[in-house]
């Protein structure tokens, strides 16, 4: 089997960097991208010509096209795309400005769409490919103090599930990755963002929410390296799953959400079906 080429966004740190190192250690080629090419070059210097480090802002479509072209020029194609670039906009909804919401969606949602749009023509021509879109347990379960972040991840879920139906005929697989809390700098002050609007009615609940998230910082159960190993395994599966839940915390929370959804569906089934028209 030919050597696979992976393209990973947000590979400067955290989950993206861990996935990239696991994949490189497996012998594959990897295009690592992020806003600082210098950091990438330092981080992956030991991997020689099997790694291509490129500066990339997923909001810049011109830069995306240049990066994809550079990747195909060096490695001949792209077999696996990992849409990992993103950040967490936390805070209660009314604390977050419209501009902050737009920025969250531009990165987490439209940035992923930009990457998919650039890579799909290559994968269609190859008649093969695998796209991992990083969602979150927050793409299935809502959290107080994370309404905007969760909304961006719910959007990734709907986009990915529909996209999977559109591209399956070309041999392209889509897997939505739903991690729980992983031990990265996601909740560090230089990564996470909180709303800038202060509202007295929310002061107590806002402070409590922030304290909860701060307490998780660097205490998370998930291991990014093991997540990388899991994605490597999924990339070799003949029929990979549409959704992959990562972490026992995410398994528990998502299972509970699905149970509640099923219970509500059954509880209100008669009223739900009463809305059908007659002809």
N, C-alpha and C positions, 0 to 999 in steps of 0.2 A: 504494500500500500504506500502511496506517495506521502511525503512529509506534509502535514497540515500547516496552514498559516492562520494564526489567530490575530485579530485586531481588537485591542482592548482600550476603552476610553477610561479616563480617570485613573491612570495607572501609577501616578506619582506616589500614592500612599494607600493605606488601608486595604480594603477588600481587593481593589484593582491591582495593587502591587503584589499582593499575595497570590492572586490567580495567575498573574503573569509569571512569577517565579516558578510556581508549580508546573505550569505548561512548558516553560523553557527547560526545566529539569527533566521533563518527559522526552525531550528531543525535538519538539516542534519549533517552528519559526514563530516569532511574536512581534507584532507592531505595537509598541507601547506609546500611548499618547497622553498628554496632559498640558497644562498651561506653561509649565517650566521644562523646557527640553534639557536644560543643564542638570536639573535634579534627576531626570530620567536617565541621562547618560551616566551619571555617577552611580545611580542605583543598580543599573543593569550592565555596567562596564565589563563584567567578567564573562558575559555570554557571547562576546565576539560578533560574528556576522549573522548569527541566527536571530539577533534582535535589531529592530530598527526603531529608534527613538525620534518621535516627531512632536513638535509643539502643536497643540490643537485646542481650540475653544469650540465646543459643540454648538455654540450659537452663531458661528461664522461659517456659512455654507461654502464660501470660496476656499477657506482653509481646509474644510472637510474634503472637498474635491481634490485639492492638492495632496492631502495626506493619503487618500485612497489611491490616487495615481502613483504616488511614490511607493506605496505598499505593493501594488501589482507590478510595478517596474522592477522591484527588487526580488519579489518572491513568486511572481507569476499569477497570483490570484489571492482570494481571501476565502477561507473555508469556514471560519468561525468568527462572528462578531459578538463581543461582550459589551453591551451598553451599560456601563457602570457609572459614568460621570454624573454627579448630582450632589445635592446637599439637603440638609433638613431646615426648612423654615418652620420653627416652632412658635408657640404662643397661641393665645385664644383668638378666635377669628376677628373680633372687633378691635383687637390690639394691632392687627396687621394691615398695613396700607394697601391700596390697590396696586401701587407700584411694586411693592414687595411680593404680592401675589403673582403679578405678571413675570417678575424675575424668576420666581420659583418654577412656574410652568415653562418659561423659556428654556431653562436648563434641564429640568427633570423630564418634561414631556416633549417639547418641540426639539430639544437637542437630540433625544433618542430617535425621534422621527426623521430628523435631518440625516442622522447616520444611516438609518435603514434605507432611506431614499437613495443615498449615495452608493450603498453596497449591493442592493438588490439586483441592479442590472448585471453585475459581475456574477452573482450567484445564479441568476436565471440563465446566463450564457453557459455557465459550468454545469447547470442542471443538478446542483447540489449546494448545500450550505446549511449552517445552523446559527441561529441568532438567539443569544441569551439576553433578554431584557430584564434588568434588575428592577424588580418591584420591591415589596416589603411585606411583612406581616400587616403593616399599615395600608396595604393595598386591598386587604380583605376585611380587616377589623379597624373600626374607628377608635381614635384615642383623644381624650380631652387634652387640649393644649397642643394638638397637632393637626387641626382640621385642614389647613392648607397643604401641609406635606402629604397627609393621607389622600386628599383630593387629587394631588398630582400622581400618586401611585395607583389609585383607583383608575385614573385615566390610562396609565400604562397597561393595566389589566385588560380594559376594554379594547384598546388599540391592538394589543398583542393577540388576544383571542380571535378577533376578527381577521387580522392579518394572516394568522396561521391558516385559515380557510382559503385565503386568496392565493397563497404561494405553495400550498402543499403539492399541487400538480407539477411543480418544477423541481421536486426533490429537496425543498427547503423546509427545515424544521424550525419552529419557534418554541422556545421554552421560557416561561415566565418564572423568574427566581424570586421567591418570597422569604427572605431571611428574617429571623427574629433579631434579637439584640446581639451584635457581634463586637468583639473586643478590638475596636479601632478608635481613631480620634474623631469619629462622627459627632460626638457630643462635646468635643473640645471647644473652647471659646473662639478659636481661630477657624472653626469649621461650621458649627451650628449657628443659626441666626434666630433671634427672637424679635417679636413685633416691637415697633418703636412708639406705639400709642399707649398712653397710660389712662385707664378708666377706673375710677374709684370703686365702682360696683364690683369690678373683677379683681381688685387688688389681692384679696386673700386667696382666691382660687388660682390666680395667676402665679403667685409666689409658691404655693404648694405644688403646682404642676412643674415649675422650674426646678424646685428642690428634688422632686422625684426623678427628673431626667438627669440632673447633676449627680445624683447618687448612683446612677447606672454607669457613669463615665469610667471607662477602663475596668469595670467590674462585670462586664457582660459575659455571658456563658459561651457564646459562639466563638469558634476558632477560625479565623479567615483562611489559614492554610488548609484546614480540613474542608472548607467550602470550595477552595480551588481544586482539591482532589475530587470532590463530588462532581464539579462541572466537567472535569477531565473525563471522568467515568461516563457522564451523560453524553458527552460529545462522541463517544465510541458506540453508543447504543443504536441499534438499527431503527428502533422506534422510540425516541426519547419522549418524555412526558410533556404535555402542554404546560403544566405547572409543577414546580419543584419547591416544596416547603423545606427551609433549612433551619434546623435547630429545634430542640425539644420544646422550647418555650413557644415558638411559632406553631408547632404541631398542636400543642394544647390550646392555644388561643384560637386558631383557625377552626379546629374541630368543634370548639364551643360555639363559635359564630355560626357554623353550618348547622349545628343542632338547633340553635335558636331560630334560625331562618326556616328550617323544616317545621318546627313547632308552630311558628306564626302562619306559615303557609297552610298548615292543616287547620289551625284554629279559625282562620278567616276564609277558608275555602268556599263555603256556601255564599258568603257575601261577594267574594271575588268572582265567582262564576255567574252571579246574578246580573253582572253588567253586560252579559252577552245579549246581542240584539236578536230579534226574530224576523224571519223573511217569509 
